[in-house]
Each structure stands twice: as structure tokens, then as C-alpha cells.
Amino acid sequence: IYNTRALIELSGEGVGTAPEPSFGTHFFQDLMEAQIYPLAVYLDDEDAIFNRAFFYDTPNRLAEKISTEDKLLKCLRLIAVSDLRQGHHLSLIMDDEKGRAVAFLERDRLISRPQNV
């Protein structure tokens, strides 16, 4: 999970049981120390707005990075934002105190370096 900033887990009808961060407490603590933030998305929550097409209709790139069994590919996805929208990346803002998060596509910015005078 090198370069990972968040692990997103989906739950709800047809997806799975509710996530429980206390399962694997040591792993949870390791994530937090590495500044990798867990995010649970409850699809049955009426306040949840979730673009299923982005997550389900883009190619799963996991098998390109690691060799794995087909059954894992059905429950774990690695998505390249560029497959859906070139020149963009996914930004994620989380507020743990309010229990809210929002993710959105944002245009990549070119960083210009100052020229030596």
C-alpha cells in the first residue's frame, strides 16, 4: 500500500457487512501512524451520494500490479482516475469529528519552476 493515503471500504445491500475498524486493531493503528486513513462508505445511508459508475465501470488495475486470484479481484479494486478522466486526480476531504467525507475529481495542476535569472 505504498503511496496510499486512504483505504475505502464499502458496505450495504449487495456489498457486504458494515465495516468494523476495531477488527485488526494493530493494523488500524499502523495505518494511522503511516497517515493512511480508513474510510467506510455506508451505501444504505440515505445521506450517502455515491457514483457507482466511477468505482464499478472503470477497469480494475489490481492484476497489473500484483498476481492474485480471481476471487480477490471481485472484492478489491485498484482504479486509475485517468481511465475515467485524463488530466485529473481524486481528492478526498475527511472530517472525522463530523463523520463526513467527500471525494471529487480535480484537474491536475502543472507546477512551474522559477527560472534562474
N, C-alpha and C positions, 0 to 999 in steps of 0.2 A: 504494500500500500504506500510505496514511496511516492512523494509529491501529492498525497491525498490530503484534502482539508475537511472532508465530510464523508460520513457513511450514511446513506439514506436507506431506511427500511420502510417498506410499505406494508400496511395491514388493512383488512377489511374484507367484505364479502368477495369470495373468489380469489383472494390473495393470500391470506394466512391469518394466523392468530395475532393478537396485539403484541407489539414488541415489548420486551421487558429488559431494560438496561441493566438491572441488577444481576441477570444471568451472566456469568463470566465477569465478576466484579473486577478481577485483576486486569483483564483485557480492557474493560471500560476505563480503569484508571490509567493504563498505558496509553490509550487513545487520547485522553485529556492531557496528559503530560507531553504528548507529541503534537498537541494543538490540532488534533483530528476530532471533529465534533460529530457526535451521533445525532441524527435527525429522524424521528419517527413521524410518518405521514399516515394518518388515520383516514382512509378513503371514505368510510361511512359517516364521518363527521360532516354535518351539513354546512359548516363554515369552510371546509376544505375545497379549494379550487385546484384541480389537478389536470394538466394537459396530458392525457394518456397517449396521444399520438406521438408526442416528443419522446416519451420513455419506451413505448412499445413498438412504434413503427420505424425507428431508426435502427440500423444494423447493430448487433451485439458484437463488439470488438474483442471480447474476452479471449476467445480461442486464438486470436492473433498474438496475444501477449503471453499466454501460458497454455500448456497442454492440459486438457481437462476432459472429464466425462460429459456426455450429452446431458445427463440429468442435472448437472450443475448449471449448465447454460440456460436451463429453464427457470432458474430462480436467482441467478446472479448476472447482472448486466454491466458492461463497460461501454459507455456511449461517447462517441466523438461528436461534439457540438457541430463541428464543421460538416458532418453528414447531413445535418438539417439546415444549417445556415452558415455559409462561408464567412470568414472575417468576424466572427462573433465568439464569445465565450459565455459560460454560465456564471452569473454572480449569485451569491447566496447570502442573505442577511437573516440572522437569527437573533431573537430576543428571548433568552431563557426565562427571564422574570415574568414575561407576559405569556410565555408558551406559544409564541408565534414565530413563523419564518416565512420568507418569501424568496423565491428563486426566479430569475429572469435572464433573458439573453441580452447581452450588452455588446456593442460594437467594439472590436479590438482597437486600441489606440496605438499609433506609432509613436515611439519615444525618440525624439530628435536629440542628438547630442550637440552641445555647443561647439562651434567651430573655434579653433585656436586663432587668435588674432595676431 
